[in-house]
Amino acid sequence: MQTDAKIRTEVGTESGPRGPVCSLRHFACEQNLLSRPDGSASFLQGDTSILAGVYGPAEVKVSKEIFNKATLEVILRPKIGLPGVAEKSRERLIRNTCEAVVLGALHPRTSITVVLQVISDAGSLLACCLNAACMALVDAGVPMRALFCGVTCALDSDGTLVLDPTAKQEKEVRAVLTFALDSVDQKLLMSTTKGLYSDAELQQCLAAAQAASQHVFRFYRESLQRRYSKS
């Protein structure tokens, strides 16, 4: 009997209508949704939704075997059609982030596979993928030195910073920056950018992302506390 299965947790980080600057969209997360993966999670960020499944540590093909650590793979499936160049690029970024925190040395010569299915893309897709992957890894019990999260920032034409932009906002702004941060000291694990920005604006976006990550990690804690405190 799974008393803690399918516990849905929701949180909003803004008290009123979403303003033009530093606010995050509504979060929702549900773990242990799927029966076949070792861990799974659905992560909703505004209207962007990702379903993640984690398989492993499991047997690995000899050609992919690494003698001193686990082989980590990430597969990102678009909502419609086959994966393209954009999906392969995001897979690499997510894999690099996961490899920075997963303690793969504890499971040498094994495979850990993270499969991400895009349910809907309404902006900040990579950040939502990172958050879904983290919650699925936690659900699978994969050992990690820290949790991680993704935060996307955008800069419009007059330099105004927008956190967690929607798809419409991403098309209108001059720069979009996504950061992956850990939960210990908000250390930067990965970054990817698109568009034009100055060094000062990059630092401004990173500082805003580090502050916003506190809200994401608090949501993680509340979600996990609600699930595991069920009697």
C-alpha positions, -999 to 999 in steps of 0.1 A, spaced: 0 0 0 15 33 -11 2 59 13 26 86 1 20 81 -36 7 109 -58 9 137 -32 2 169 -51 19 200 -37 13 235 -51 28 269 -42 27 304 -56 55 328 -50 35 359 -57 6 372 -36 -11 391 -64 -11 394 -102 23 386 -118 42 419 -121 66 430 -148 98 423 -129 111 398 -103 84 373 -97 81 336 -103 51 318 -118 30 293 -98 47 259 -90 31 225 -87 48 191 -83 37 155 -81 60 126 -74 58 89 -78 34 91 -108 48 63 -129 52 27 -119 79 15 -143 107 41 -136 126 40 -103 115 76 -97 92 101 -114 79 136 -110 56 160 -128 67 196 -125 44 225 -134 58 261 -137 31 284 -148 17 267 -179 50 249 -187 47 213 -177 74 185 -177 70 148 -168 103 132 -157 113 96 -151 146 82 -137 158 47 -143 187 33 -123 213 27 -111 210 -2 -135 231 -24 -158 249 -5 -184 261 -15 -219 298 -24 -220 304 3 -246 291 30 -223 305 16 -191 327 39 -169 349 20 -145 349 46 -116 314 62 -118 279 58 -131 271 67 -167 244 94 -167 222 99 -197 194 124 -204 167 120 -230 144 149 -238 113 142 -258 94 171 -274 56 174 -272 52 166 -309 76 150 -333 111 137 -330 139 153 -309 159 180 -329 190 201 -324 173 222 -296 164 191 -276 199 176 -280 214 209 -268 191 209 -237 199 173 -230 236 181 -228 230 211 -205 208 190 -182 233 161 -182 262 184 -173 241 198 -144 231 164 -131 267 151 -133 278 180 -112 257 169 -82 250 132 -86 275 110 -66 281 87 -95 313 72 -78 290 53 -54 276 33 -83 305 26 -108 298 6 -139 260 14 -138 236 35 -158 214 63 -146 189 75 -172 167 106 -169 138 108 -194 120 141 -198 87 145 -217 75 179 -226 38 182 -218 34 219 -225 59 247 -232 48 282 -221 83 296 -215 113 289 -193 114 253 -206 150 244 -197 145 257 -161 113 236 -157 132 205 -171 159 210 -146 134 212 -117 115 181 -129 148 162 -132 158 171 -97 125 160 -81 126 127 -101 162 120 -90 151 126 -54 121 103 -58 144 76 -72 167 79 -42 198 87 -64 226 100 -41 234 137 -47 257 161 -29 230 188 -32 197 196 -49 197 218 -79 172 241 -97 169 261 -129 160 298 -131 155 317 -163 159 355 -166 151 378 -195 162 413 -203 139 435 -224 150 464 -246 152 490 -218 171 466 -195 142 456 -173 148 421 -158 120 395 -160 122 363 -140 107 331 -153 95 346 -186 66 332 -206 70 321 -242 56 354 -254 80 373 -233 110 352 -245 102 362 -281 100 399 -273 131 404 -251 167 410 -263 183 383 -241 173 351 -223 196 336 -196 191 303 -178 211 293 -147 214 260 -128 222 265 -91 228 241 -62 210 242 -29 241 245 -6 254 279 -14 236 288 -47 268 278 -66 265 282 -104 264 247 -120 255 256 -156 245 286 -176 233 292 -211 224 325 -228 209 338 -259 209 374 -271 229 406 -262 237 417 -227 266 435 -208 288 420 -181 269 441 -155 236 427 -167 249 392 -166 259 397 -129 225 413 -122 207 383 -137 228 358 -118 221 376 -85 184 376 -93 185 339 -102 203 331 -69 177 350 -49 149 333 -68 164 299 -63 157 302 -26 120 302 -34 124 271 -56 144 252 -29 118 262 -3 91 247 -26 112 215 -28 114 213 10 77 219 14 67 194 -13 89 167 2 79 174 38 42 171 29 48 138 11 70 121 37 51 135 68 20 116 58 12 91 86 
